[in-house]
């Protein structure tokens, strides 16, 4: 497994995605912790839904499907819980495995991908660049999930996660 594949499943520079999302109850997934400055803008469910949404679009682009991007940033987050927490988590993790498998196909990494853009010409990047973007996006949001779990006193997960 190459480093890009490891980054996509989260076993590179941080805890694996499956560990970060492990043992999160349905209630915890939907909770928005309250801090001294107010409540968190998104729940764990919202963050994972957002990652699964964009990961799906990126995988579509890699497969040559010109899936459009949303007009508004808010459209990239759920308006309501449209699927169970377990189903959402499993869908996201399956997508990371799919992306990691694509990353391990060295012959295909240089293939060009068309990425539809609103208000500008479509961008073109390689499969590798699209996967690198996906890995960075997921890492950012998985970090937010860790913080939410910490605020909810639900960290570390049973199979481990960095706690320093």
C-alpha positions in Angstrom: 0.0 0.0 0.0 1.5 3.4 -1.0 1.4 6.5 1.2 -1.4 8.1 -0.7 -3.6 5.0 -0.1 -2.6 5.1 3.6 -3.6 8.8 3.8 -7.0 8.1 2.3 -7.9 5.5 4.9 -6.2 7.5 7.6 -3.4 5.2 8.6 -0.7 7.6 7.7 -0.1 10.8 9.7 -3.1 10.3 12.0 -5.4 7.6 13.5 -7.2 5.4 10.9 -10.6 6.8 9.9 -12.2 3.5 11.1 -10.8 4.2 14.5 -11.8 7.8 14.6 -15.4 6.8 13.8 -15.4 3.7 16.0 -17.9 3.2 18.8 -19.7 6.5 18.2 -23.3 6.0 19.3 -26.2 7.4 17.3 -26.9 9.9 20.0 -23.3 11.1 20.1 -23.1 11.3 16.3 -26.0 13.8 16.2 -24.9 15.9 19.2 -23.5 19.4 18.8 -21.3 20.1 21.9 -21.8 23.4 23.7 -18.7 25.3 24.7 -18.1 28.6 26.4 -18.6 30.4 23.1 -21.6 28.5 21.8 -22.5 25.3 20.2 -20.4 23.6 17.5 -21.7 24.4 14.0 -21.8 20.7 13.0 -22.2 17.3 14.6 -20.1 14.3 13.9 -22.9 13.0 11.6 -22.8 16.3 9.7 -19.0 16.1 9.3 -19.1 12.5 8.1 -22.0 13.2 5.7 -20.0 16.1 4.2 -16.9 13.9 3.7 -19.0 11.1 2.1 -20.8 13.7 -0.1 -17.5 15.2 -1.5 -15.7 11.9 -1.6 -18.6 10.6 -3.8 -18.3 13.5 -6.1 -14.5 13.1 -6.4 -14.9 9.3 -7.1 -17.5 10.1 -9.7 -15.1 12.5 -11.4 -12.3 9.9 -11.4 -14.8 7.5 -13.1 -15.6 10.1 -15.7 -19.0 11.1 -14.4 -19.4 14.9 -14.6 -21.1 15.3 -11.3 -21.8 19.0 -10.6 -20.7 20.7 -7.4 -23.3 22.4 -5.2 -24.2 26.0 -5.9 -23.9 26.9 -2.1 -21.5 25.6 0.5 -24.4 24.7 2.8 -25.6 22.2 0.2 -22.6 20.1 1.0 -23.9 19.4 4.5 -27.1 17.5 5.4 -30.3 19.4 6.1 -31.6 16.4 8.0 -30.5 12.9 8.9 -31.4 11.1 5.7 -29.7 7.7 6.6 -28.8 6.0 9.8 -25.5 6.8 11.5 -24.2 3.3 11.0 -25.1 3.3 7.3 -23.5 6.7 6.8 -20.3 5.7 8.6 -20.1 2.5 6.6 -20.7 4.3 3.3 -17.9 6.8 4.1 -15.5 4.1 5.1 -16.3 2.0 2.0 -15.5 5.1 -0.1 -12.1 5.5 1.6 -11.3 1.9 0.7 -12.4 2.5 -2.9 -10.2 5.6 -3.1 -7.3 3.7 -1.5 -7.6 1.0 -4.1 -7.6 3.6 -6.9 -4.5 5.1 -5.3 -2.7 1.8 -5.4 -3.2 1.5 -9.2 0.0 3.3 -10.1 -0.7 3.0 -13.9 -3.9 5.1 -13.5 -2.7 7.9 -11.3 -1.6 10.1 -14.2 -5.1 9.9 -15.9 -6.7 13.3 -16.3 -9.9 14.0 -14.4 -12.4 16.8 -15.3 -13.7 18.6 -12.2 -16.8 20.7 -12.9 -16.6 24.2 -11.4 -19.3 26.8 -10.8 -18.7 30.2 -12.5 -15.4 29.2 -14.0 -14.1 26.8 -16.6 -13.9 23.2 -15.5 -10.6 22.3 -13.8 -8.5 19.4 -14.9 -6.2 17.4 -12.7 -4.8 14.0 -12.5 -6.3 11.1 -10.6 -3.4 11.4 -8.1 -4.1 15.1 -7.6 -7.8 14.4 -7.1 -7.0 11.7 -4.5 -4.5 14.0 -2.8 -7.2 16.7 -2.5 -9.6 14.1 -1.2 -7.1 12.9 1.4 -6.5 16.4 2.6 -10.2 17.2 2.8 -10.9 14.1 4.7 -8.0 14.7 7.1 -9.3 18.2 7.9 -12.8 16.9 8.7 -11.6 13.8 10.6 -9.6 16.2 12.8 -12.9 18.1 13.4 -14.5 14.8 14.3 -11.7 14.0 16.8 -12.2 17.5 18.4 -16.0 16.9 18.6 -15.4 13.5 20.3 -13.0 15.2 22.7 -15.5 17.9 23.6 -18.1 15.1 24.1 -15.7 13.2 26.4 -15.8 10.3 23.9 -12.1 10.0 23.0 -10.0 8.0 22.4 -11.9 5.1 20.6 -11.5 1.5 21.8 -8.9 0.6 19.1 -6.9 3.7 19.8 -6.3 7.2 18.6 -3.7 9.8 19.5 -4.6 11.6 22.7 -1.8 14.0 23.0 
